[in-house]
Amino acid sequence: MEFKFGWGSVFLPPLQITIIAIIVIFLLVKWSKELETRRFTIYFYFLISTYIAPIFSRSTKDGIFQLWIPLGFIVVFFYLFRSEKNHPAKMKASILGLSIALYNIILQYL
């Protein structure tokens, strides 16, 4: 979507991406209010959980094949599993980050 203003223009992502981003921000704000202290950590758990990394790479005739995993979610999950300060809102934020990571993995393969 493009909006022209005089000498410049503003480009926005497609409507479905914008709606998903608004929903994600709404959920993160809602879940951060569930914590009594250190409410900003929800955003860190979400951002770390969205990280994906290739663990295997192979050169083929068609190009390079890479096997991607949601490494950030795995790290956060094991940290929360072993931590005594496990709060359901933190796990919700990391699962939301996993869904974004899976979306990015699908985009890597398409």
A tleap script that builds the chain and sets N, CA, C and O, in Angstrom:
source leaprc.protein.ff14SB
mol = sequence {
  NMET GLU PHE LYS PHE GLY TRP GLY SER VAL
  PHE LEU PRO PRO LEU GLN ILE THR ILE ILE
  ALA ILE ILE VAL ILE PHE LEU LEU VAL LYS
  TRP SER LYS GLU LEU GLU THR ARG ARG PHE
  THR ILE TYR PHE TYR PHE LEU ILE SER THR
  TYR ILE ALA PRO ILE PHE SER ARG SER THR
  LYS ASP GLY ILE PHE GLN LEU TRP ILE PRO
  LEU GLY PHE ILE VAL VAL PHE PHE TYR LEU
  PHE ARG SER GLU LYS ASN HIE PRO ALA LYS
  MET LYS ALA SER ILE LEU GLY LEU SER ILE
  ALA LEU TYR ASN ILE ILE LEU GLN TYR CLEU
}
set mol.1.N position { 0.839 -1.146 0.000 }
set mol.1.CA position { 0.000 0.000 0.000 }
set mol.1.C position { 0.902 1.233 0.000 }
set mol.1.O position { 1.876 1.303 0.750 }
set mol.2.N position { 0.566 2.200 -0.847 }
set mol.2.CA position { 1.393 3.392 -0.974 }
set mol.2.C position { 0.533 4.630 -0.766 }
set mol.2.O position { -0.543 4.758 -1.350 }
set mol.3.N position { 1.018 5.536 0.067 }
set mol.3.CA position { 0.354 6.807 0.297 }
set mol.3.C position { 1.300 7.910 -0.134 }
set mol.3.O position { 2.417 8.010 0.373 }
set mol.4.N position { 0.854 8.745 -1.077 }
set mol.4.CA position { 1.692 9.837 -1.578 }
set mol.4.C position { 1.329 11.133 -0.866 }
set mol.4.O position { 0.160 11.507 -0.763 }
set mol.5.N position { 2.375 11.813 -0.375 }
set mol.5.CA position { 2.219 13.092 0.295 }
set mol.5.C position { 3.176 14.094 -0.322 }
set mol.5.O position { 4.366 14.081 -0.005 }
set mol.6.N position { 2.695 14.949 -1.185 }
set mol.6.CA position { 3.520 16.007 -1.751 }
set mol.6.C position { 4.782 15.473 -2.401 }
set mol.6.O position { 4.726 14.873 -3.474 }
set mol.7.N position { 5.940 15.691 -1.745 }
set mol.7.CA position { 7.239 15.310 -2.298 }
set mol.7.C position { 7.632 13.873 -1.981 }
set mol.7.O position { 8.602 13.376 -2.553 }
set mol.8.N position { 6.929 13.198 -1.106 }
set mol.8.CA position { 7.324 11.848 -0.702 }
set mol.8.C position { 6.140 10.907 -0.646 }
set mol.8.O position { 4.997 11.286 -0.906 }
set mol.9.N position { 6.442 9.695 -0.305 }
set mol.9.CA position { 5.381 8.701 -0.167 }
set mol.9.C position { 5.746 7.734 0.959 }
set mol.9.O position { 6.915 7.568 1.307 }
set mol.10.N position { 4.710 7.103 1.516 }
set mol.10.CA position { 4.873 6.149 2.605 }
set mol.10.C position { 4.404 4.791 2.100 }
set mol.10.O position { 3.294 4.661 1.583 }
set mol.11.N position { 5.262 3.773 2.255 }
set mol.11.CA position { 4.918 2.415 1.860 }
set mol.11.C position { 4.598 1.591 3.099 }
set mol.11.O position { 5.408 1.516 4.023 }
set mol.12.N position { 3.436 0.981 3.121 }
set mol.12.CA position { 3.025 0.121 4.220 }
set mol.12.C position { 3.002 -1.326 3.740 }
set mol.12.O position { 2.800 -1.584 2.553 }
set mol.13.N position { 3.208 -2.266 4.651 }
set mol.13.CA position { 3.134 -3.676 4.264 }
set mol.13.C position { 1.702 -4.044 3.880 }
set mol.13.O position { 0.780 -3.263 4.116 }
set mol.14.N position { 1.508 -5.217 3.296 }
set mol.14.CA position { 0.151 -5.641 2.941 }
set mol.14.C position { -0.772 -5.636 4.159 }
set mol.14.O position { -0.316 -5.712 5.300 }
set mol.15.N position { -2.066 -5.545 3.899 }
set mol.15.CA position { -3.049 -5.395 4.964 }
set mol.15.C position { -3.026 -6.553 5.956 }
set mol.15.O position { -3.147 -6.324 7.159 }
set mol.16.N position { -2.874 -7.800 5.480 }
set mol.16.CA position { -2.889 -8.942 6.400 }
set mol.16.C position { -1.684 -8.908 7.344 }
set mol.16.O position { -1.815 -9.285 8.509 }
set mol.17.N position { -0.528 -8.470 6.876 }
set mol.17.CA position { 0.657 -8.359 7.728 }
set mol.17.C position { 0.446 -7.262 8.776 }
set mol.17.O position { 0.841 -7.426 9.931 }
set mol.18.N position { -0.169 -6.153 8.382 }
set mol.18.CA position { -0.445 -5.073 9.315 }
set mol.18.C position { -1.415 -5.515 10.400 }
set mol.18.O position { -1.222 -5.186 11.571 }
set mol.19.N position { -2.448 -6.250 10.031 }
set mol.19.CA position { -3.425 -6.737 11.008 }
set mol.19.C position { -2.775 -7.723 11.969 }
set mol.19.O position { -3.037 -7.670 13.170 }
set mol.20.N position { -1.935 -8.618 11.469 }
set mol.20.CA position { -1.233 -9.574 12.329 }
set mol.20.C position { -0.314 -8.842 13.299 }
set mol.20.O position { -0.238 -9.207 14.472 }
set mol.21.N position { 0.384 -7.812 12.823 }
set mol.21.CA position { 1.276 -7.045 13.700 }
set mol.21.C position { 0.489 -6.341 14.806 }
set mol.21.O position { 0.943 -6.288 15.949 }
set mol.22.N position { -0.679 -5.806 14.479 }
set mol.22.CA position { -1.509 -5.145 15.489 }
set mol.22.C position { -1.981 -6.153 16.524 }
set mol.22.O position { -1.987 -5.851 17.718 }
set mol.23.N position { -2.376 -7.341 16.092 }
set mol.23.CA position { -2.821 -8.383 17.023 }
set mol.23.C position { -1.672 -8.828 17.929 }
set mol.23.O position { -1.869 -9.009 19.131 }
set mol.24.N position { -0.481 -9.005 17.367 }
set mol.24.CA position { 0.682 -9.420 18.163 }
set mol.24.C position { 1.006 -8.371 19.220 }
set mol.24.O position { 1.249 -8.712 20.377 }
set mol.25.N position { 1.010 -7.108 18.834 }
set mol.25.CA position { 1.300 -6.039 19.801 }
set mol.25.C position { 0.237 -5.993 20.889 }
set mol.25.O position { 0.561 -5.818 22.064 }
set mol.26.N position { -1.034 -6.148 20.509 }
set mol.26.CA position { -2.120 -6.154 21.496 }
set mol.26.C position { -1.943 -7.292 22.493 }
set mol.26.O position { -2.090 -7.086 23.697 }
set mol.27.N position { -1.628 -8.492 22.005 }
set mol.27.CA position { -1.449 -9.638 22.904 }
set mol.27.C position { -0.260 -9.448 23.831 }
set mol.27.O position { -0.341 -9.784 25.013 }
set mol.28.N position { 0.838 -8.919 23.319 }
set mol.28.CA position { 2.016 -8.714 24.159 }
set mol.28.C position { 1.758 -7.679 25.253 }
set mol.28.O position { 2.204 -7.851 26.387 }
set mol.29.N position { 1.050 -6.621 24.923 }
set mol.29.CA position { 0.714 -5.615 25.939 }
set mol.29.C position { -0.213 -6.216 26.988 }
set mol.29.O position { -0.045 -5.974 28.183 }
set mol.30.N position { -1.191 -6.999 26.543 }
set mol.30.CA position { -2.127 -7.641 27.472 }
set mol.30.C position { -1.391 -8.592 28.413 }
set mol.30.O position { -1.638 -8.585 29.619 }
set mol.31.N position { -0.489 -9.409 27.869 }
set mol.31.CA position { 0.238 -10.373 28.688 }
set mol.31.C position { 1.254 -9.686 29.602 }
set mol.31.O position { 1.531 -10.180 30.695 }
set mol.32.N position { 1.806 -8.567 29.172 }
set mol.32.CA position { 2.775 -7.879 30.031 }
set mol.32.C position { 2.095 -7.296 31.262 }
set mol.32.O position { 2.736 -7.130 32.300 }
set mol.33.N position { 0.815 -6.987 31.164 }
set mol.33.CA position { 0.084 -6.461 32.321 }
set mol.33.C position { -0.180 -7.542 33.365 }
set mol.33.O position { -0.515 -7.224 34.506 }
set mol.34.N position { -0.033 -8.822 32.992 }
set mol.34.CA position { -0.233 -9.906 33.951 }
set mol.34.C position { 0.931 -10.037 34.942 }
set mol.34.O position { 0.763 -10.599 36.025 }
set mol.35.N position { 2.097 -9.524 34.578 }
set mol.35.CA position { 3.259 -9.601 35.461 }
set mol.35.C position { 3.245 -8.448 36.453 }
set mol.35.O position { 2.841 -7.333 36.124 }
set mol.36.N position { 3.692 -8.732 37.668 }
set mol.36.CA position { 3.736 -7.696 38.685 }
set mol.36.C position { 4.968 -6.815 38.516 }
set mol.36.O position { 4.879 -5.595 38.657 }
set mol.37.N position { 6.109 -7.415 38.218 }
set mol.37.CA position { 7.356 -6.670 38.061 }
set mol.37.C position { 8.005 -7.060 36.742 }
set mol.37.O position { 7.706 -8.114 36.180 }
set mol.38.N position { 8.882 -6.218 36.259 }
set mol.38.CA position { 9.659 -6.459 35.028 }
set mol.38.C position { 8.760 -6.841 33.856 }
set mol.38.O position { 8.938 -7.885 33.229 }
set mol.39.N position { 7.800 -5.978 33.579 }
set mol.39.CA position { 6.831 -6.254 32.516 }
set mol.39.C position { 7.467 -6.271 31.128 }
set mol.39.O position { 6.933 -6.907 30.218 }
set mol.40.N position { 8.577 -5.597 30.952 }
set mol.40.CA position { 9.221 -5.526 29.639 }
set mol.40.C position { 9.846 -6.852 29.217 }
set mol.40.O position { 10.156 -7.024 28.038 }
set mol.41.N position { 10.041 -7.794 30.138 }
set mol.41.CA position { 10.684 -9.059 29.776 }
set mol.41.C position { 9.849 -9.885 28.812 }
set mol.41.O position { 10.388 -10.714 28.077 }
set mol.42.N position { 8.541 -9.668 28.807 }
set mol.42.CA position { 7.672 -10.375 27.862 }
set mol.42.C position { 8.130 -10.114 26.431 }
set mol.42.O position { 8.161 -11.027 25.606 }
set mol.43.N position { 8.486 -8.863 26.141 }
set mol.43.CA position { 8.919 -8.503 24.791 }
set mol.43.C position { 10.249 -9.177 24.432 }
set mol.43.O position { 10.461 -9.571 23.286 }
set mol.44.N position { 11.135 -9.304 25.414 }
set mol.44.CA position { 12.405 -9.988 25.162 }
set mol.44.C position { 12.187 -11.473 24.875 }
set mol.44.O position { 12.800 -12.026 23.962 }
set mol.45.N position { 11.319 -12.114 25.647 }
set mol.45.CA position { 11.013 -13.521 25.389 }
set mol.45.C position { 10.426 -13.700 23.989 }
set mol.45.O position { 10.767 -14.650 23.285 }
set mol.46.N position { 9.552 -12.790 23.592 }
set mol.46.CA position { 8.962 -12.857 22.262 }
set mol.46.C position { 10.024 -12.672 21.180 }
set mol.46.O position { 10.088 -13.454 20.231 }
set mol.47.N position { 10.852 -11.644 21.321 }
set mol.47.CA position { 11.855 -11.363 20.295 }
set mol.47.C position { 12.900 -12.470 20.179 }
set mol.47.O position { 13.309 -12.826 19.074 }
set mol.48.N position { 13.327 -13.010 21.306 }
set mol.48.CA position { 14.305 -14.095 21.263 }
set mol.48.C position { 13.684 -15.343 20.640 }
set mol.48.O position { 14.364 -16.076 19.922 }
set mol.49.N position { 12.410 -15.591 20.904 }
set mol.49.CA position { 11.744 -16.784 20.375 }
set mol.49.C position { 11.552 -16.732 18.869 }
set mol.49.O position { 11.357 -17.775 18.245 }
set mol.50.N position { 11.602 -15.564 18.275 }
set mol.50.CA position { 11.414 -15.466 16.831 }
set mol.50.C position { 12.684 -15.776 16.035 }
set mol.50.O position { 12.630 -15.855 14.808 }
set mol.51.N position { 13.814 -15.952 16.701 }
set mol.51.CA position { 15.088 -16.191 16.013 }
set mol.51.C position { 15.125 -17.594 15.398 }
set mol.51.O position { 14.838 -18.585 16.068 }
set mol.52.N position { 15.483 -17.659 14.114 }
set mol.52.CA position { 15.666 -18.944 13.431 }
set mol.52.C position { 17.108 -19.030 12.944 }
set mol.52.O position { 17.738 -18.014 12.649 }
set mol.53.N position { 17.622 -20.257 12.866 }
set mol.53.CA position { 19.009 -20.442 12.449 }
set mol.53.C position { 19.122 -21.704 11.605 }
set mol.53.O position { 18.423 -22.686 11.854 }
set mol.54.N position { 20.008 -21.679 10.596 }
set mol.54.CA position { 20.237 -22.906 9.821 }
set mol.54.C position { 21.155 -23.849 10.596 }
set mol.54.O position { 22.163 -23.421 11.160 }
set mol.55.N position { 20.800 -25.136 10.620 }
set mol.55.CA position { 21.658 -26.103 11.317 }
set mol.55.C position { 22.341 -27.041 10.334 }
set mol.55.O position { 23.279 -27.750 10.699 }
set mol.56.N position { 21.875 -27.049 9.088 }
set mol.56.CA position { 22.466 -27.919 8.092 }
set mol.56.C position { 22.403 -27.213 6.754 }
set mol.56.O position { 21.391 -26.598 6.418 }
set mol.57.N position { 23.475 -27.297 5.990 }
set mol.57.CA position { 23.524 -26.661 4.684 }
set mol.57.C position { 24.170 -27.624 3.689 }
set mol.57.O position { 25.204 -28.229 3.975 }
set mol.58.N position { 23.554 -27.757 2.528 }
set mol.58.CA position { 24.065 -28.672 1.509 }
set mol.58.C position { 23.910 -28.010 0.141 }
set mol.58.O position { 22.863 -27.442 -0.167 }
set mol.59.N position { 24.955 -28.088 -0.670 }
set mol.59.CA position { 24.908 -27.554 -2.015 }
set mol.59.C position { 24.305 -28.602 -2.952 }
set mol.59.O position { 24.725 -29.760 -2.948 }
set mol.60.N position { 23.330 -28.197 -3.744 }
set mol.60.CA position { 22.672 -29.089 -4.694 }
set mol.60.C position { 22.742 -28.481 -6.090 }
set mol.60.O position { 23.289 -27.395 -6.279 }
set mol.61.N position { 22.183 -29.190 -7.059 }
set mol.61.CA position { 22.154 -28.676 -8.433 }
set mol.61.C position { 21.311 -27.413 -8.541 }
set mol.61.O position { 21.623 -26.518 -9.327 }
set mol.62.N position { 20.244 -27.341 -7.753 }
set mol.62.CA position { 19.326 -26.206 -7.824 }
set mol.62.C position { 19.789 -25.014 -6.993 }
set mol.62.O position { 19.244 -23.920 -7.143 }
set mol.63.N position { 20.759 -25.193 -6.138 }
set mol.63.CA position { 21.228 -24.117 -5.268 }
set mol.63.C position { 21.704 -24.679 -3.947 }
set mol.63.O position { 22.275 -25.768 -3.888 }
set mol.64.N position { 21.466 -23.936 -2.901 }
set mol.64.CA position { 21.881 -24.358 -1.566 }
set mol.64.C position { 20.645 -24.696 -0.747 }
set mol.64.O position { 19.719 -23.892 -0.640 }
set mol.65.N position { 20.640 -25.893 -0.170 }
set mol.65.CA position { 19.558 -26.299 0.733 }
set mol.65.C position { 20.010 -26.039 2.158 }
set mol.65.O position { 21.115 -26.417 2.547 }
set mol.66.N position { 19.154 -25.393 2.935 }
set mol.66.CA position { 19.448 -25.142 4.342 }
set mol.66.C position { 18.289 -25.636 5.189 }
set mol.66.O position { 17.125 -25.399 4.867 }
set mol.67.N position { 18.615 -26.320 6.269 }
set mol.67.CA position { 17.618 -26.791 7.216 }
set mol.67.C position { 17.562 -25.798 8.376 }
set mol.67.O position { 18.545 -25.609 9.091 }
set mol.68.N position { 16.402 -25.169 8.554 }
set mol.68.CA position { 16.235 -24.129 9.554 }
set mol.68.C position { 15.473 -24.669 10.768 }
set mol.68.O position { 14.576 -25.500 10.629 }
set mol.69.N position { 15.844 -24.182 11.962 }
set mol.69.CA position { 15.111 -24.527 13.183 }
set mol.69.C position { 14.848 -23.243 13.980 }
set mol.69.O position { 15.591 -22.270 13.850 }
set mol.70.N position { 13.807 -23.238 14.793 }
set mol.70.CA position { 13.543 -22.069 15.650 }
set mol.70.C position { 14.429 -22.114 16.899 }
set mol.70.O position { 13.965 -22.471 17.982 }
set mol.71.N position { 15.673 -21.760 16.745 }
set mol.71.CA position { 16.661 -21.869 17.819 }
set mol.71.C position { 16.329 -20.985 19.015 }
set mol.71.O position { 16.558 -21.378 20.159 }
set mol.72.N position { 15.793 -19.801 18.762 }
set mol.72.CA position { 15.449 -18.905 19.857 }
set mol.72.C position { 14.381 -19.490 20.761 }
set mol.72.O position { 14.474 -19.382 21.983 }
set mol.73.N position { 13.360 -20.113 20.166 }
set mol.73.CA position { 12.312 -20.721 20.979 }
set mol.73.C position { 12.859 -21.873 21.808 }
set mol.73.O position { 12.478 -22.036 22.967 }
set mol.74.N position { 13.738 -22.664 21.237 }
set mol.74.CA position { 14.305 -23.799 21.969 }
set mol.74.C position { 15.086 -23.309 23.181 }
set mol.74.O position { 14.982 -23.894 24.260 }
set mol.75.N position { 15.869 -22.245 23.019 }
set mol.75.CA position { 16.643 -21.691 24.125 }
set mol.75.C position { 15.711 -21.145 25.208 }
set mol.75.O position { 15.909 -21.417 26.393 }
set mol.76.N position { 14.702 -20.379 24.808 }
set mol.76.CA position { 13.768 -19.794 25.781 }
set mol.76.C position { 12.969 -20.888 26.480 }
set mol.76.O position { 12.727 -20.803 27.684 }
set mol.77.N position { 12.559 -21.909 25.739 }
set mol.77.CA position { 11.774 -22.987 26.337 }
set mol.77.C position { 12.563 -23.713 27.419 }
set mol.77.O position { 12.050 -23.943 28.514 }
set mol.78.N position { 13.801 -24.074 27.119 }
set mol.78.CA position { 14.609 -24.752 28.129 }
set mol.78.C position { 14.929 -23.836 29.317 }
set mol.78.O position { 15.014 -24.302 30.453 }
set mol.79.N position { 15.103 -22.549 29.058 }
set mol.79.CA position { 15.340 -21.616 30.154 }
set mol.79.C position { 14.112 -21.539 31.063 }
set mol.79.O position { 14.237 -21.598 32.287 }
set mol.80.N position { 12.925 -21.409 30.462 }
set mol.80.CA position { 11.706 -21.330 31.265 }
set mol.80.C position { 11.405 -22.658 31.954 }
set mol.80.O position { 10.865 -22.676 33.060 }
set mol.81.N position { 11.748 -23.759 31.311 }
set mol.81.CA position { 11.501 -25.073 31.899 }
set mol.81.C position { 12.319 -25.277 33.169 }
set mol.81.O position { 11.839 -25.877 34.131 }
set mol.82.N position { 13.554 -24.777 33.172 }
set mol.82.CA position { 14.439 -24.956 34.325 }
set mol.82.C position { 14.313 -23.837 35.349 }
set mol.82.O position { 14.793 -23.979 36.474 }
set mol.83.N position { 13.680 -22.733 34.987 }
set mol.83.CA position { 13.588 -21.583 35.867 }
set mol.83.C position { 12.455 -21.739 36.878 }
set mol.83.O position { 11.424 -22.350 36.595 }
set mol.84.N position { 12.673 -21.175 38.050 }
set mol.84.CA position { 11.628 -21.182 39.074 }
set mol.84.C position { 10.667 -20.013 38.890 }
set mol.84.O position { 9.581 -20.009 39.469 }
set mol.85.N position { 11.052 -19.033 38.101 }
set mol.85.CA position { 10.227 -17.848 37.875 }
set mol.85.C position { 9.353 -18.001 36.635 }
set mol.85.O position { 9.061 -17.018 35.955 }
set mol.86.N position { 8.944 -19.207 36.346 }
set mol.86.CA position { 8.138 -19.462 35.166 }
set mol.86.C position { 6.741 -18.887 35.368 }
set mol.86.O position { 6.050 -19.220 36.331 }
set mol.87.N position { 6.339 -18.023 34.447 }
set mol.87.CA position { 5.012 -17.420 34.482 }
set mol.87.C position { 4.302 -17.785 33.181 }
set mol.87.O position { 4.933 -17.800 32.124 }
set mol.88.N position { 3.002 -18.078 33.236 }
set mol.88.CA position { 2.289 -18.451 32.002 }
set mol.88.C position { 2.360 -17.390 30.911 }
set mol.88.O position { 2.355 -17.732 29.729 }
set mol.89.N position { 2.425 -16.121 31.275 }
set mol.89.CA position { 2.505 -15.062 30.271 }
set mol.89.C position { 3.814 -15.135 29.492 }
set mol.89.O position { 3.841 -14.839 28.298 }
set mol.90.N position { 4.893 -15.523 30.154 }
set mol.90.CA position { 6.176 -15.665 29.464 }
set mol.90.C position { 6.126 -16.807 28.456 }
set mol.90.O position { 6.667 -16.704 27.356 }
set mol.91.N position { 5.469 -17.898 28.846 }
set mol.91.CA position { 5.351 -19.028 27.923 }
set mol.91.C position { 4.436 -18.664 26.748 }
set mol.91.O position { 4.701 -19.069 25.617 }
set mol.92.N position { 3.379 -17.916 26.999 }
set mol.92.CA position { 2.493 -17.477 25.915 }
set mol.92.C position { 3.263 -16.611 24.923 }
set mol.92.O position { 3.111 -16.771 23.712 }
set mol.93.N position { 4.086 -15.700 25.425 }
set mol.93.CA position { 4.861 -14.817 24.552 }
set mol.93.C position { 5.870 -15.616 23.733 }
set mol.93.O position { 6.096 -15.314 22.561 }
set mol.94.N position { 6.475 -16.631 24.342 }
set mol.94.CA position { 7.452 -17.422 23.589 }
set mol.94.C position { 6.748 -18.307 22.546 }
set mol.94.O position { 7.308 -18.543 21.476 }
set mol.95.N position { 5.556 -18.792 22.832 }
set mol.95.CA position { 4.814 -19.569 21.834 }
set mol.95.C position { 4.363 -18.670 20.687 }
set mol.95.O position { 4.355 -19.097 19.532 }
set mol.96.N position { 3.990 -17.433 20.995 }
set mol.96.CA position { 3.670 -16.478 19.937 }
set mol.96.C position { 4.909 -16.209 19.080 }
set mol.96.O position { 4.803 -16.088 17.860 }
set mol.97.N position { 6.080 -16.116 19.713 }
set mol.97.CA position { 7.326 -15.974 18.963 }
set mol.97.C position { 7.622 -17.186 18.110 }
set mol.97.O position { 8.156 -17.058 17.008 }
set mol.98.N position { 7.273 -18.385 18.615 }
set mol.98.CA position { 7.442 -19.604 17.827 }
set mol.98.C position { 6.576 -19.559 16.580 }
set mol.98.O position { 7.015 -19.980 15.510 }
set mol.99.N position { 5.366 -19.059 16.698 }
set mol.99.CA position { 4.502 -18.990 15.516 }
set mol.99.C position { 5.079 -18.050 14.456 }
set mol.99.O position { 4.994 -18.338 13.262 }
set mol.100.N position { 5.660 -16.938 14.882 }
set mol.100.CA position { 6.319 -16.028 13.932 }
set mol.100.C position { 7.553 -16.699 13.336 }
set mol.100.O position { 7.826 -16.542 12.146 }
set mol.101.N position { 8.300 -17.443 14.151 }
set mol.101.CA position { 9.483 -18.151 13.654 }
set mol.101.C position { 9.086 -19.212 12.620 }
set mol.101.O position { 9.756 -19.362 11.598 }
set mol.102.N position { 8.010 -19.938 12.880 }
set mol.102.CA position { 7.550 -20.941 11.914 }
set mol.102.C position { 7.110 -20.284 10.615 }
set mol.102.O position { 7.331 -20.834 9.536 }
set mol.103.N position { 6.492 -19.120 10.709 }
set mol.103.CA position { 6.120 -18.365 9.508 }
set mol.103.C position { 7.371 -17.982 8.714 }
set mol.103.O position { 7.387 -18.088 7.488 }
set mol.104.N position { 8.416 -17.538 9.412 }
set mol.104.CA position { 9.672 -17.188 8.735 }
set mol.104.C position { 10.344 -18.405 8.115 }
set mol.104.O position { 10.942 -18.305 7.044 }
set mol.105.N position { 10.251 -19.556 8.780 }
set mol.105.CA position { 10.823 -20.784 8.209 }
set mol.105.C position { 10.085 -21.163 6.931 }
set mol.105.O position { 10.705 -21.552 5.941 }
set mol.106.N position { 8.765 -21.051 6.956 }
set mol.106.CA position { 7.984 -21.351 5.751 }
set mol.106.C position { 8.378 -20.409 4.627 }
set mol.106.O position { 8.494 -20.831 3.476 }
set mol.107.N position { 8.585 -19.137 4.945 }
set mol.107.CA position { 9.019 -18.186 3.917 }
set mol.107.C position { 10.399 -18.524 3.369 }
set mol.107.O position { 10.669 -18.268 2.195 }
set mol.108.N position { 11.277 -19.093 4.191 }
set mol.108.CA position { 12.612 -19.491 3.719 }
set mol.108.C position { 12.522 -20.596 2.674 }
set mol.108.O position { 13.299 -20.625 1.719 }
set mol.109.N position { 11.569 -21.503 2.862 }
set mol.109.CA position { 11.464 -22.637 1.949 }
set mol.109.C position { 10.659 -22.334 0.693 }
set mol.109.O position { 10.750 -23.076 -0.285 }
set mol.110.N position { 9.871 -21.258 0.696 }
set mol.110.CA position { 9.085 -20.935 -0.494 }
set mol.110.C position { 9.849 -20.085 -1.424 }
set mol.110.O position { 9.340 -19.716 -2.482 }
savepdb mol mol.pdb
quit
